[in-house]
Amino acid sequence: MSTSEIMEQINASIDFDKRLAFEDIEGSKAHATMLAKQGIISKGDCAKILSGLTKVWEEIRSEKFVYSAALEDIHMNIEARLKEIVGEPAGRLHTARSRNDQVATDFKLYIRGQIDGFNGELAGLQLELARKAESYSDVIMPGFTHLQPAQPVTFGHHLLAYVEMLGRDRSRFADARKRLNECPLGAAALAGTSFPIDRNQTAQALEFDRPTANSLDSVSDRDFVLEMLSVATICAMHLSRFAEELVLWTTPQYSFVTLSDQFTTGSSIMPQKRNPDAAELVRAKVGRIAGAFQSLVIVMKGLPLAYSKDMQEDKEVAFDAIDSLKLAVAAMRGMVVDLEPVRENMEEAAGSGFSTATDLADWLVRELKMPFRDAHHVTGRLVAEAEKRQCELSDLPLELMQAVEPRISKGVFSVLSVSSSVRSRRSYGGTAPQRVKNSAKKWLRRLEKEGLSV
Ligand code: ARG
């Protein structure tokens, strides 16, 4: 490779920043319109620039546009083509602007659009989870702590836990959007400009809330990318946790849910296998997304103000993270629609591991007015008895229970089944089927209000 080839290869960003074409053209249109309104360029030149930019977009959209690495990036590629189409007026477009404020504006517009996209896609996933939760609000499964059976819960309740997480992810995206939504255009290279520009006008045209307040900050800020990536990382982490549960639940040992072969694959050598590949890949995507955050935060740390070319490295990782999250959300949505609980297996497992021991202790507190700590102790002794006899708590003879605590009556058996256990947990946010049904309905109504058809 010659020196100039090496330089072109390290310097050019066109291979990836071509994704910003639409935003670049919108930004240029707003800028040109403002320049004309302020009398900085003529109305005639502005009209030519605007129609030229529309033509350029048509070429890009229909994939007729020829990109050139010699022209480095999307901004110069578009401007060069505009020059070919409209001639001299194209050269006036870059008045009172620099690629530094241009790229910041383009990338903000792009990230904002992606955030809006995620909001909708996550709402779609919430919808499917809430639907399943409503249908299966009374399916009983083991609730785990330390991955040990702890207390019975309902499947719908488990699904709604993820609806809550995704709700927080959406609100984090919305927060990030608010902070992002200031327009850097007009900061020029770093110091502002001597031309009488109207930054409020361009900010408004591009649907920003206001212009950014400090020109140095405007061109050196990549917080908006980092913030999007950190929210994306948290969201991907949530998906990864659910994906891991699907991997566990579809093993023959658990057999809590089934996934169809739409989202599983067979093995080339073991005919009995059904591998949850999609869930495994969703589980893995968080690595790339968290990696993108790490990558960019390391690029940005220690960069002196204002713009440095290092910042061009913000795009590939962000694009990859965005694509990865989008695919993970879509795959998860598909799996949620596809998955079916195996009621009997879940319910049977829910009864194992003395999962109603807390219900027994609570009964002692309620009926015998025992302090909870004493009740815990008595229950522990009864669990030890059941373990010795290798039976469930509900199979212990009453006399044996009474040998441990004479005041226990046969009423105790009413709380030892898994179904009475979940039904009793009616506290706000608890797992009782009626509560779960209501929460699922509440979410469905909320999503419907947002415009989703439920
Ligand atoms: N391609 C560059 C980037 O992505 C655009 C800004 C270049 N500005 C400059 N002064 N070289 O960051």
Residues whose N, C-alpha, C, O or C-beta is under 5 A from the ligand:
A	BS01	LIG	S13 D73 R99 N100 V103 M311 Q312
